[in-house]
């Protein structure tokens, strides 16, 4: 059996969230929001990283990764 808890939020926010969630259950809706926020945060970090790195940096990282995989062994 699942245990439920209450999260207090201002009435205006709850009203806006209820409109956005539609027919979804609250748990499913909140997980969906969290997953999307996490995905966007990761995407933004990746884009920032790719803007920071040069072609030479990416080439060096690729070669280093390939070399690591070729030499890696379980002991």
Beta strands, then each sheet from edge to edge (+ up, - down):
end
